[in-house]
Amino acid sequence: MTRSLEVRYFPMMEYGEAWERQKEIVKAIDEGQQQGHLLLLQHPPTYTIGSSRHPEHLLLSPEELKERGISLFEIDRGGDITYHGPGQLVGYPLLWLDGNKGIDLHGYLREIEQVIINYLAQYGITGQRKSGYTGVWVGDAKIAAIGVKFNKCRQRKGFITSHGFAFNIKSGIQEEGFRGIIPCGIQEFGVTSLEDMTGLVLSVEQVAREIVPYFNEVFQINELNAYWE
């Protein structure tokens, strides 16, 4: 079966705009007007709070958020609070999952993790899963957070995915945004970045281009259209 994907990269996009774009694409996929999408982009400094809803994990007051120029969104993905900002590659896979083949949220999360684990291996980094947690880890530091939503199809059987992963690329992102929260509610472990792990200075766009083949391999994409803004 042909599985097609449209990849679009945006150097920077406001979180609210990206969220609305996801909703539009999900609707279009459901109606059979669009193929699967993978949006790759960066956000300006933003905190998002998922459906777990633990506002106490946000350590900054509204005044401090305004002073630091950080936006805040309560959204409809799973998980707790996380940070998005420059130097981080955010990926939103918008894929129809055929209801006739069985739907497994945990299996889908493991596939996204596998994309990043496979990508890290090319740089000699051992990415791994940590029991009881979602995301990709290098030792006891998280390098990629994952939070998704399954949107029930209205026109056909199955679900369409939205939201996705946040892969830390640039060194220093820990200090820039993560210190204002308890990331994903996890206090005992830290976060890291690709640059910290490799010592290489890599642009977010370069990583976006490099990661697409790994995504295609894991999700068995055999027809690809890519657009770079």
C-alpha positions as CSV (number, residue, x, y, z in Angstrom):
1,M,0.0,0.0,0.0
2,T,1.3,3.5,-0.9
3,R,1.7,5.7,2.2
4,S,2.3,9.3,1.2
5,L,3.6,12.2,3.3
6,E,3.9,15.9,2.8
7,V,6.7,17.4,4.8
8,R,6.8,21.2,5.4
9,Y,9.6,23.1,7.3
10,F,9.1,26.5,8.8
11,P,12.0,28.4,10.4
12,M,9.7,29.9,13.0
13,M,6.0,29.8,13.7
14,E,3.9,31.1,16.6
15,Y,2.4,28.3,18.6
16,G,-1.2,29.4,18.2
17,E,-0.8,29.5,14.4
18,A,0.8,26.0,14.4
19,W,-2.1,24.6,16.5
20,E,-4.7,26.0,14.2
21,R,-2.9,24.7,11.2
22,Q,-2.8,21.2,12.7
23,K,-6.6,21.3,13.3
24,E,-7.2,22.3,9.6
25,I,-5.0,19.6,8.3
26,V,-6.6,16.9,10.6
27,K,-10.0,17.9,9.2
28,A,-8.7,17.8,5.6
29,I,-7.2,14.4,6.1
30,D,-10.4,13.1,7.6
31,E,-12.3,14.3,4.6
32,G,-9.9,12.7,2.2
33,Q,-8.6,16.0,0.8
34,Q,-5.1,15.8,2.2
35,Q,-2.4,13.2,2.6
36,G,-0.4,12.7,5.8
37,H,1.7,15.6,6.9
38,L,4.8,16.2,8.9
39,L,5.2,19.8,10.1
40,L,8.8,20.6,11.2
41,L,9.4,24.0,12.8
42,Q,10.6,26.1,15.7
43,H,8.5,28.1,18.1
44,P,9.3,31.4,19.8
45,P,9.5,30.8,23.6
46,T,6.4,29.0,24.7
47,Y,5.1,26.8,27.5
48,T,2.4,24.3,26.8
49,I,0.3,22.5,29.4
50,G,-1.2,19.2,28.3
51,S,-4.2,17.4,29.5
52,S,-2.6,16.2,32.8
53,R,-3.1,19.9,34.0
54,H,-0.6,20.5,36.7
55,P,-0.3,24.3,36.8
56,E,2.0,24.0,39.9
57,H,4.7,22.7,37.5
58,L,4.9,26.2,36.1
59,L,7.3,28.1,38.3
60,L,6.8,31.6,36.9
61,S,4.1,34.2,37.6
62,P,2.1,35.8,34.8
63,E,4.3,38.9,35.3
64,E,7.5,36.9,35.0
65,L,6.2,35.2,31.8
66,K,5.4,38.6,30.3
67,E,8.8,40.0,31.3
68,R,10.6,37.1,29.7
69,G,8.4,37.1,26.6
70,I,7.2,33.5,27.0
71,S,3.7,32.6,25.8
72,L,1.5,30.0,27.7
73,F,-1.0,27.7,26.1
74,E,-3.3,25.0,27.7
75,I,-3.7,22.5,25.0
76,D,-5.4,19.2,24.1
77,R,-2.4,16.8,23.8
78,G,-1.6,14.3,26.5
79,G,1.1,14.9,29.1
80,D,2.2,17.7,31.4
81,I,4.0,21.0,30.9
82,T,6.9,21.5,28.5
83,Y,8.9,24.2,26.8
84,H,9.3,25.1,23.1
85,G,11.8,27.7,21.9
86,P,14.4,28.6,19.3
87,G,17.1,25.9,19.0
88,Q,14.5,23.1,19.3
89,L,13.1,21.1,16.4
90,V,9.4,20.5,16.9
91,G,7.7,17.9,14.8
92,Y,3.9,17.5,14.3
93,P,3.1,14.2,12.5
94,L,-0.5,14.3,11.2
95,L,-1.2,10.8,10.1
96,W,-4.4,8.7,9.6
97,L,-4.2,5.4,11.5
98,D,-6.4,2.8,9.9
99,G,-9.0,1.7,12.5
100,N,-9.2,-1.7,10.8
101,K,-5.6,-2.5,11.7
102,G,-5.9,-1.8,15.4
103,I,-5.1,1.5,17.2
104,D,-2.3,1.5,19.8
105,L,-1.4,4.8,21.3
106,H,1.6,3.3,23.1
107,G,2.8,1.7,19.9
108,Y,2.6,5.0,18.1
109,L,4.6,6.8,20.9
110,R,7.3,4.1,20.6
111,E,7.5,4.6,16.9
112,I,8.1,8.4,17.3
113,E,10.8,7.6,20.0
114,Q,12.4,5.1,17.5
115,V,12.7,7.8,14.9
116,I,14.8,9.9,17.2
117,I,16.8,7.0,18.6
118,N,17.7,5.9,15.1
119,Y,18.7,9.5,14.2
120,L,20.9,9.9,17.3
121,A,22.7,6.7,16.4
122,Q,24.2,8.2,13.3
123,Y,26.1,10.6,15.6
124,G,27.2,7.8,17.9
125,I,24.7,8.7,20.6
126,T,22.8,6.0,22.4
127,G,19.3,7.3,22.8
128,Q,17.0,5.2,24.9
129,R,13.7,4.9,26.5
130,K,13.3,5.2,30.3
131,S,10.8,2.9,32.0
132,G,7.7,4.8,33.2
133,Y,8.4,7.8,31.1
134,T,7.7,9.0,27.5
135,G,10.4,10.5,25.3
136,V,14.0,9.9,24.4
137,W,16.8,10.0,26.9
138,V,20.6,10.0,26.9
139,G,21.5,8.6,30.3
140,D,19.3,10.4,32.8
141,A,18.7,13.5,30.7
142,K,15.8,13.9,28.3
143,I,16.7,15.0,24.8
144,A,13.3,14.8,23.2
145,A,9.8,15.2,24.8
146,I,6.7,13.6,23.2
147,G,3.0,14.5,23.6
148,V,0.3,13.5,21.2
149,K,-3.4,13.5,20.5
150,F,-5.5,10.9,18.7
151,N,-8.4,12.7,16.8
152,K,-11.3,10.3,16.1
153,C,-12.2,10.3,12.4
154,R,-15.7,11.4,11.5
155,Q,-15.7,10.3,7.9
156,R,-14.0,6.9,8.2
157,K,-12.8,4.4,10.8
158,G,-9.6,5.2,12.7
159,F,-7.8,8.2,14.2
160,I,-5.6,11.0,13.0
161,T,-2.6,12.0,15.0
162,S,-1.7,15.5,16.0
163,H,0.9,17.3,18.2
164,G,4.2,15.3,18.4
165,F,7.8,15.7,19.5
166,A,10.2,18.4,20.7
167,F,13.9,17.6,20.0
168,N,16.4,19.8,21.8
169,I,19.2,20.8,19.3
170,K,21.0,23.9,20.6
171,S,23.1,24.0,23.7
172,G,21.8,26.4,26.4
173,I,18.1,25.7,25.8
174,Q,18.0,24.2,29.3
175,E,18.8,27.6,30.9
176,E,16.6,29.6,28.4
177,G,13.3,27.9,29.1
178,F,13.3,24.7,31.1
179,R,14.3,26.3,34.4
180,G,11.0,28.1,34.6
181,I,9.1,24.8,34.8
182,I,9.2,21.3,36.2
183,P,9.5,19.6,32.7
184,C,6.7,17.0,32.3
185,G,6.5,17.0,36.1
186,I,9.9,15.3,36.4
187,Q,12.1,16.7,39.1
188,E,14.7,14.0,39.5
189,F,16.1,14.1,35.9
190,G,17.4,16.9,33.7
191,V,17.3,17.8,30.0
192,T,20.1,17.9,27.3
193,S,20.6,18.8,23.7
194,L,22.1,17.3,20.5
195,E,24.8,20.0,20.6
196,D,25.7,19.1,24.2
197,M,26.0,15.5,23.3
198,T,28.0,15.8,20.1
199,G,29.9,19.1,20.5
200,L,28.8,19.9,17.0
201,V,27.1,23.1,16.0
202,L,24.1,22.0,14.0
203,S,21.3,24.2,12.7
204,V,17.7,23.2,13.4
205,E,17.0,23.1,9.6
206,Q,19.9,20.7,9.0
207,V,18.5,18.3,11.7
208,A,15.1,18.7,10.2
209,R,16.4,17.6,6.7
210,E,18.4,14.8,8.2
211,I,15.6,13.3,10.3
212,V,13.0,12.9,7.5
213,P,14.5,9.7,6.1
214,Y,14.5,8.2,9.6
215,F,10.8,9.1,9.9
216,N,10.0,7.6,6.5
217,E,11.8,4.4,7.5
218,V,10.0,3.9,10.8
219,F,6.5,4.9,9.4
220,Q,7.1,3.1,6.0
221,I,6.5,6.2,3.9
222,N,7.1,5.5,0.2
223,E,5.8,8.7,-1.4
224,L,7.3,12.0,-0.2
225,N,6.8,15.6,-1.0
226,A,8.9,18.1,0.9
227,Y,8.7,21.9,1.0
228,W,11.2,24.1,2.9
229,E,10.2,27.7,3.7
